[in-house]
Amino acid sequence: MDKDVSAGSATTTVVGRLALGITLLAFGLGHTDVINGVTAADAVSIAQYVGGVALFVAGLLAFRDGDSVGGTAFSALGALWFTWAVSADNQMSANAAGLFLLLFALVALTLSLAGGDQLAQGTYGLFFVSLVLLAIGVFAGNDGLGKVGGWFAVAAGAVAWYAATAALAHWPTALPTRAAGRGVTATG
């Protein structure tokens, strides 16, 4: 199994993934209503400072280290989390909120298709599904879809957190691969 961290500084990648994981966990749990009295609005401070500022700075550092995928991911998501946090108190229509979630989802889709390691692609793919479900829930006024979207955000946060922890603890970060066909043996 591959135990390497993706291109760029390992420290920058770990910090970015921790910041994203914590933000996604707080955001997702707020939408699920699984913790009494905790809502998505309670994640605003985390989204602003951890998901916004810290993630954006991690993105800039990743660019400096030559990691264009990590730099793009962390800085774009940092800017979007910061925007979500500072606009949380503004009164906006459901359609405007849904549109923001859809635009945010397009960024997550781009990141999931951009390459990188399996854990990063899994994180962004789950986040994409979460944002699409949340957007549809906002457009339709369906709280049930919002809860399901919240659970997808929790799953994305857990994958991001695992990726950061795995890099620090030297745990596996890639799924094992099989030989291409029957009777094929590995040499080495």
C-alpha positions as CSV (number, residue, x, y, z in Angstrom):
1,M,0.0,0.0,0.0
2,D,1.1,3.5,-0.7
3,K,2.0,5.5,2.4
4,D,3.2,8.6,0.7
5,V,1.6,12.0,1.0
6,S,0.7,13.8,-2.3
7,A,3.0,16.3,-4.0
8,G,4.0,19.4,-2.1
9,S,4.9,19.9,1.5
10,A,3.6,17.2,3.7
11,T,2.9,19.7,6.5
12,T,0.9,22.0,4.2
13,T,-1.2,19.0,3.0
14,V,-1.8,17.8,6.5
15,V,-2.8,21.2,7.8
16,G,-5.1,21.8,4.8
17,R,-6.8,18.4,5.2
18,L,-7.2,18.9,9.0
19,A,-8.8,22.3,8.4
20,L,-11.1,21.0,5.7
21,G,-12.0,17.9,7.8
22,I,-12.9,19.9,10.9
23,T,-14.9,22.4,8.9
24,L,-16.8,19.7,7.0
25,L,-17.5,17.8,10.2
26,A,-18.9,20.9,12.0
27,F,-20.9,22.0,8.9
28,G,-22.3,18.5,8.3
29,L,-23.2,17.8,11.9
30,G,-25.0,21.1,12.0
31,H,-27.2,20.0,9.1
32,T,-28.0,16.6,10.5
33,D,-29.6,17.7,13.7
34,V,-28.0,14.7,15.4
35,I,-26.7,16.9,18.3
36,N,-29.5,18.7,20.1
37,G,-29.3,22.4,19.6
38,V,-26.5,22.4,17.1
39,T,-27.2,23.8,13.7
40,A,-25.2,24.7,10.6
41,A,-25.3,28.3,11.8
42,D,-23.1,27.2,14.8
43,A,-20.4,26.2,12.3
44,V,-20.0,29.8,11.1
45,S,-16.9,30.6,13.3
46,I,-15.2,27.4,12.4
47,A,-16.0,28.0,8.7
48,Q,-14.7,31.5,8.8
49,Y,-11.4,31.0,10.6
50,V,-10.5,27.3,10.1
51,G,-12.3,26.6,6.8
52,G,-11.7,30.1,5.5
53,V,-8.5,31.7,6.7
54,A,-6.5,28.7,7.7
55,L,-7.5,26.7,4.5
56,F,-6.7,29.7,2.3
57,V,-3.3,30.2,3.8
58,A,-2.6,26.4,3.5
59,G,-3.5,26.8,-0.2
60,L,-1.1,29.7,-0.7
61,L,1.7,27.7,1.1
62,A,0.9,24.7,-1.2
63,F,1.3,26.9,-4.3
64,R,4.6,28.0,-2.9
65,D,5.7,24.4,-2.5
66,G,4.8,23.6,-6.1
67,D,1.6,21.7,-5.3
68,S,-0.9,23.2,-7.8
69,V,-3.7,20.7,-7.0
70,G,-3.5,21.2,-3.3
71,G,-3.0,24.9,-3.7
72,T,-6.0,25.2,-5.9
73,A,-8.2,23.0,-3.7
74,F,-7.3,24.7,-0.4
75,S,-7.3,28.3,-1.5
76,A,-10.6,27.9,-3.5
77,L,-12.3,26.1,-0.7
78,G,-10.9,28.6,1.8
79,A,-12.3,31.5,-0.1
80,L,-15.7,29.8,-0.5
81,W,-15.9,28.9,3.3
82,F,-15.0,32.4,4.2
83,T,-17.7,33.8,1.9
84,W,-20.3,31.4,3.3
85,A,-19.3,32.4,6.9
86,V,-19.4,36.2,6.4
87,S,-22.7,36.0,4.5
88,A,-24.4,33.8,7.0
89,D,-26.1,36.7,8.8
90,N,-27.3,38.3,5.6
91,Q,-30.9,37.8,4.6
92,M,-31.0,36.1,1.2
93,S,-33.6,34.2,-0.7
94,A,-33.7,30.4,-0.8
95,N,-32.8,30.6,-4.5
96,A,-29.7,32.7,-3.8
97,A,-28.6,30.3,-1.1
98,G,-29.2,27.3,-3.3
99,L,-27.3,28.9,-6.2
100,F,-24.3,29.5,-3.9
101,L,-24.4,25.8,-2.8
102,L,-24.6,24.7,-6.5
103,L,-21.6,26.9,-7.4
104,F,-19.7,25.6,-4.4
105,A,-20.6,22.1,-5.6
106,L,-19.1,22.8,-9.0
107,V,-15.8,23.6,-7.4
108,A,-15.9,20.4,-5.4
109,L,-16.7,18.4,-8.6
110,T,-13.8,20.0,-10.4
111,L,-11.5,19.1,-7.4
112,S,-12.7,15.5,-7.4
113,L,-12.0,15.2,-11.1
114,A,-8.6,17.0,-11.0
115,G,-6.6,14.1,-9.7
116,G,-4.5,13.7,-6.7
117,D,-4.7,10.8,-4.3
118,Q,-7.7,8.6,-3.7
119,L,-8.5,10.2,-0.3
120,A,-8.6,13.7,-1.7
121,Q,-10.8,12.6,-4.6
122,G,-13.1,10.8,-2.1
123,T,-13.3,13.8,0.1
124,Y,-14.2,16.2,-2.7
125,G,-16.6,13.7,-4.3
126,L,-18.5,13.2,-1.1
127,F,-18.5,17.0,-0.5
128,F,-19.9,17.5,-4.1
129,V,-22.8,15.1,-3.3
130,S,-23.4,16.9,0.0
131,L,-23.6,20.3,-1.7
132,V,-25.9,19.1,-4.5
133,L,-28.3,17.6,-1.9
134,L,-28.2,20.7,0.3
135,A,-28.9,22.9,-2.8
136,I,-31.8,20.8,-3.9
137,G,-33.1,20.8,-0.4
138,V,-32.9,24.6,-0.2
139,F,-34.6,25.0,-3.6
140,A,-37.4,22.6,-2.7
141,G,-37.7,23.5,1.0
142,N,-37.0,19.9,1.9
143,D,-35.2,19.6,5.3
144,G,-34.8,15.8,4.8
145,L,-32.5,16.4,1.8
146,G,-30.6,18.8,3.9
147,K,-30.0,16.2,6.6
148,V,-28.9,13.6,4.1
149,G,-26.5,16.3,2.6
150,G,-25.2,16.9,6.1
151,W,-24.4,13.3,6.5
152,F,-22.4,13.3,3.2
153,A,-20.5,16.4,4.5
154,V,-19.8,14.4,7.7
155,A,-18.5,11.5,5.6
156,A,-16.3,13.9,3.6
157,G,-15.0,15.5,6.8
158,A,-14.1,12.0,8.2
159,V,-12.2,11.1,5.0
160,A,-10.3,14.4,5.1
161,W,-9.5,13.9,8.8
162,Y,-8.4,10.3,8.1
163,A,-6.1,11.5,5.2
164,A,-4.4,14.0,7.5
165,T,-4.1,11.6,10.4
166,A,-2.8,8.8,8.1
167,A,-0.1,11.1,6.7
168,L,1.1,11.9,10.2
169,A,0.8,8.4,11.6
170,H,2.1,6.7,8.4
171,W,-1.1,4.7,7.9
172,P,-2.1,3.6,4.4
173,T,-3.4,6.4,2.1
174,A,-4.3,4.3,-0.9
175,L,-6.4,1.2,-1.6
176,P,-4.5,-1.9,-2.5
177,T,-4.6,-2.8,-6.2
178,R,-5.0,-6.3,-7.7
179,A,-3.1,-7.8,-10.6
180,A,-4.7,-7.2,-14.0
181,G,-5.8,-10.7,-14.7
182,R,-5.9,-14.4,-13.7
183,G,-2.5,-16.0,-13.3
184,V,-0.6,-12.7,-13.2
185,T,2.0,-12.6,-10.5
186,A,3.9,-9.8,-9.1
187,T,7.7,-9.8,-9.5
188,G,10.1,-8.0,-7.4
